[in-house]
Amino acid sequence: MLWTRELGAGYSAFVVAEGRAFTLFQTSAGMFLIAIDAESGAELWKERFDWPWHPRGTYPGPGERRRGSWSAT
């Protein structure tokens, strides 16, 4: 393992492309998409979504957790 990083709650996998790792997570401040340098673990950028926070790390709406698709292009 090259590095570890505490992000917050979430179930999203990482997508790695062109030396960057991308994932989703949430904190009490909201849901975020983050880009991390895959070699150093340094944060490159982070974008907040307008998504409600839930203390269990999931949105309490109807439906199941699902696996999504990502593309880094």
Backbone as a chain_set.jsonl record, in Angstrom:
{"seq": "MLWTRELGAGYSAFVVAEGRAFTLFQTSAGMFLIAIDAESGAELWKERFDWPWHPRGTYPGPGERRRGSWSAT", "coords": {"N": [[0.853, -1.171, 0.0], [0.624, 2.147, -0.908], [-0.238, 4.544, 0.317], [-2.55, 5.867, 2.763], [-5.746, 7.333, 3.444], [-8.014, 9.277, 5.27], [-11.324, 9.77, 4.572], [-14.209, 9.825, 4.882], [-17.617, 8.689, 5.208], [-18.907, 6.097, 3.039], [-19.553, 4.1, 0.066], [-18.392, 3.9, -2.338], [-16.296, 2.72, -4.968], [-12.875, 3.139, -6.087], [-11.798, 4.901, -9.003], [-9.144, 4.77, -11.198], [-7.077, 6.676, -13.201], [-4.741, 7.948, -15.484], [-2.814, 8.577, -13.497], [-4.334, 9.565, -11.432], [-6.674, 9.152, -8.753], [-10.101, 8.644, -8.221], [-12.991, 9.125, -6.2], [-16.104, 8.853, -4.337], [-17.447, 10.266, -1.328], [-18.95, 10.939, 1.915], [-19.512, 13.454, 4.412], [-20.6, 15.212, 7.378], [-20.721, 17.672, 6.213], [-21.57, 17.301, 3.631], [-21.864, 15.558, 0.413], [-19.119, 14.426, -1.533], [-17.027, 14.49, -4.448], [-13.829, 13.424, -5.069], [-10.516, 13.994, -6.263], [-7.468, 12.391, -6.248], [-3.935, 12.326, -6.093], [-2.525, 9.5, -7.379], [-0.031, 8.414, -6.77], [1.145, 9.856, -4.598], [-0.948, 10.386, -2.812], [-1.915, 12.886, -2.355], [-4.414, 15.427, -2.2], [-5.978, 16.536, -5.107], [-8.208, 17.899, -6.119], [-11.521, 18.714, -4.922], [-14.997, 18.319, -5.019], [-18.119, 19.473, -3.946], [-21.32, 17.989, -3.675], [-24.789, 18.856, -3.883], [-26.308, 17.283, -1.743], [-28.184, 15.524, 0.641], [-26.974, 14.976, 3.963], [-26.597, 11.976, 5.813], [-26.544, 10.261, 8.891], [-25.818, 7.505, 8.874], [-24.328, 7.246, 6.647], [-25.66, 6.864, 4.318], [-28.22, 7.748, 1.991], [-31.479, 8.268, 3.159], [-33.598, 7.444, 1.467], [-36.015, 5.805, -0.762], [-35.292, 2.548, -2.189], [-32.381, 0.567, -3.179], [-28.841, 0.178, -2.376], [-26.691, 0.596, -5.087], [-24.472, -0.54, -7.642], [-22.533, 1.57, -9.552], [-21.396, 2.999, -12.68], [-18.286, 4.274, -13.796], [-16.4, 6.657, -15.618], [-13.34, 7.927, -16.558], [-12.753, 9.599, -18.602]], "CA": [[0.0, 0.0, 0.0], [1.433, 3.363, -1.019], [-0.712, 5.576, 1.235], [-3.937, 5.782, 3.22], [-6.336, 8.664, 3.618], [-9.334, 9.295, 5.893], [-12.202, 10.624, 3.777], [-15.551, 9.918, 5.433], [-18.445, 7.512, 4.949], [-19.245, 5.858, 1.647], [-19.451, 2.754, -0.489], [-17.889, 4.031, -3.698], [-14.969, 2.221, -5.312], [-12.013, 4.12, -6.734], [-11.452, 4.814, -10.416], [-7.787, 5.289, -11.356], [-6.762, 6.994, -14.596], [-3.72, 8.972, -15.717], [-2.141, 8.942, -12.26], [-5.268, 10.146, -10.463], [-7.698, 8.256, -8.209], [-11.347, 9.375, -7.986], [-14.0, 8.41, -5.426], [-17.144, 9.623, -3.646], [-17.592, 10.044, 0.11], [-19.748, 11.993, 2.536], [-19.33, 13.869, 5.799], [-21.738, 16.054, 7.761], [-20.703, 18.85, 5.342], [-22.169, 16.964, 2.346], [-21.27, 14.499, -0.404], [-18.005, 14.967, -2.299], [-16.215, 13.759, -5.408], [-12.46, 13.874, -4.834], [-9.432, 13.495, -7.108], [-6.271, 12.223, -5.424], [-2.757, 11.867, -6.815], [-2.431, 8.074, -7.076], [1.291, 8.067, -6.255], [1.452, 10.492, -3.311], [-2.121, 10.495, -1.94], [-2.268, 14.296, -2.172], [-5.679, 15.864, -2.79], [-5.843, 17.414, -6.266], [-9.389, 18.759, -6.032], [-12.687, 18.115, -4.273], [-16.221, 19.026, -5.402], [-19.259, 19.131, -3.091], [-22.633, 17.833, -4.293], [-25.922, 19.271, -3.067], [-26.897, 15.998, -1.386], [-28.387, 15.537, 2.089], [-26.148, 14.122, 4.805], [-27.301, 11.041, 6.682], [-25.536, 9.764, 9.829], [-25.361, 6.144, 8.56], [-23.541, 7.293, 5.422], [-26.512, 6.561, 3.172], [-29.408, 8.582, 1.867], [-32.586, 7.455, 3.674], [-34.716, 7.388, 0.525], [-36.386, 4.465, -1.211], [-34.371, 1.869, -3.098], [-31.228, -0.163, -2.675], [-27.53, 0.626, -2.834], [-26.4, -0.013, -6.389], [-23.151, -0.325, -8.196], [-22.61, 2.445, -10.717], [-20.293, 2.967, -13.639], [-17.465, 5.477, -13.839], [-15.483, 6.837, -16.731], [-12.438, 9.037, -16.263], [-12.371, 10.264, -19.85]], "C": [[0.899, 1.235, 0.0], [1.058, 4.412, 0.014], [-2.125, 5.226, 1.689], [-4.436, 7.197, 3.448], [-7.719, 8.512, 4.225], [-10.212, 10.266, 5.116], [-13.543, 10.863, 4.455], [-16.305, 8.651, 5.103], [-18.691, 7.345, 3.462], [-19.032, 4.427, 1.229], [-18.829, 2.758, -1.873], [-16.509, 3.397, -3.842], [-14.152, 3.376, -5.896], [-11.941, 3.84, -8.23], [-10.078, 5.451, -10.532], [-7.519, 5.476, -12.842], [-5.73, 8.108, -14.635], [-3.111, 9.486, -14.421], [-3.023, 9.583, -11.208], [-6.268, 9.086, -10.023], [-8.91, 9.108, -7.852], [-12.277, 8.512, -7.145], [-15.004, 9.394, -4.85], [-17.109, 9.294, -2.164], [-18.497, 11.122, 0.665], [-19.335, 12.201, 3.981], [-20.565, 14.682, 6.17], [-21.8, 17.333, 6.93], [-21.308, 18.571, 3.969], [-21.481, 15.802, 1.667], [-20.244, 15.127, -1.331], [-17.495, 13.968, -3.327], [-14.812, 14.315, -5.235], [-11.523, 13.238, -5.85], [-8.162, 13.519, -6.267], [-5.128, 11.787, -6.327], [-2.503, 10.414, -6.416], [-1.083, 7.681, -6.482], [1.522, 8.605, -4.85], [0.295, 10.5, -2.323], [-2.562, 11.925, -1.705], [-3.598, 14.613, -2.856], [-5.403, 16.819, -3.943], [-6.999, 18.397, -6.331], [-10.514, 17.972, -5.38], [-13.895, 18.966, -4.627], [-17.38, 18.531, -4.548], [-20.529, 19.048, -3.921], [-23.688, 18.376, -3.347], [-26.741, 18.017, -2.756], [-27.054, 15.958, 0.127], [-27.477, 14.555, 2.824], [-27.034, 13.206, 5.623], [-26.27, 10.374, 7.587], [-25.053, 8.34, 9.564], [-24.523, 6.115, 7.285], [-24.336, 6.959, 4.18], [-27.679, 7.524, 3.154], [-30.623, 7.752, 2.263], [-33.798, 7.387, 2.749], [-35.032, 5.967, 0.107], [-35.314, 3.862, -2.117], [-33.191, 1.242, -2.39], [-29.946, 0.548, -3.07], [-27.245, -0.109, -4.129], [-24.962, 0.277, -6.788], [-23.295, 0.515, -9.452], [-21.423, 2.253, -11.639], [-19.585, 4.309, -13.628], [-16.661, 5.477, -15.127], [-14.636, 8.057, -16.435], [-12.004, 9.754, -17.536], [-13.182, 11.511, -20.057]], "O": [[1.819, 1.347, 0.811], [1.932, 5.103, 0.537], [-2.803, 4.399, 1.08], [-3.654, 8.131, 3.622], [-8.518, 7.705, 3.749], [-9.889, 11.449, 5.008], [-13.966, 12.012, 4.585], [-15.695, 7.64, 4.754], [-18.688, 8.319, 2.71], [-18.411, 3.639, 1.942], [-18.748, 1.71, -2.515], [-15.662, 3.518, -2.957], [-14.683, 4.454, -6.162], [-12.013, 2.691, -8.664], [-9.86, 6.55, -10.024], [-7.706, 4.558, -13.64], [-5.837, 9.093, -13.904], [-2.911, 10.69, -14.26], [-2.525, 10.089, -10.203], [-6.664, 8.228, -10.811], [-8.768, 10.172, -7.25], [-12.349, 7.3, -7.348], [-14.79, 10.607, -4.869], [-16.779, 8.171, -1.782], [-18.788, 12.107, -0.014], [-18.882, 11.287, 4.67], [-21.478, 14.826, 5.357], [-22.823, 18.017, 6.937], [-21.542, 19.51, 3.208], [-20.625, 15.139, 2.254], [-20.457, 16.22, -1.856], [-17.527, 12.757, -3.105], [-14.616, 15.53, -5.25], [-11.711, 12.089, -6.251], [-7.824, 14.532, -5.654], [-5.324, 10.971, -7.228], [-2.289, 10.127, -5.238], [-1.007, 6.694, -5.752], [2.042, 7.888, -3.995], [0.519, 10.609, -1.118], [-3.492, 12.162, -0.933], [-3.872, 14.127, -3.953], [-4.678, 17.8, -3.78], [-6.797, 19.587, -6.57], [-10.474, 16.744, -5.295], [-13.836, 20.194, -4.548], [-17.605, 17.327, -4.432], [-20.795, 19.909, -4.759], [-23.497, 18.357, -2.131], [-27.736, 17.73, -3.421], [-26.121, 16.331, 0.838], [-27.244, 13.441, 2.356], [-28.104, 13.613, 6.076], [-25.217, 9.956, 7.104], [-23.955, 7.993, 10.0], [-24.055, 5.048, 6.887], [-23.765, 6.787, 3.104], [-28.074, 8.055, 4.192], [-30.793, 6.641, 1.76], [-34.926, 7.28, 3.231], [-34.388, 5.024, 0.568], [-34.529, 4.583, -2.733], [-33.024, 1.366, -1.177], [-29.937, 1.398, -3.961], [-27.527, -1.301, -4.25], [-24.341, 1.228, -6.313], [-24.102, 0.193, -10.324], [-20.551, 1.423, -11.381], [-20.216, 5.354, -13.47], [-16.294, 4.426, -15.651], [-15.168, 9.114, -16.095], [-10.986, 10.445, -17.538], [-13.001, 12.206, -21.057]]}, "num_chains": 1, "name": "protein.A"}
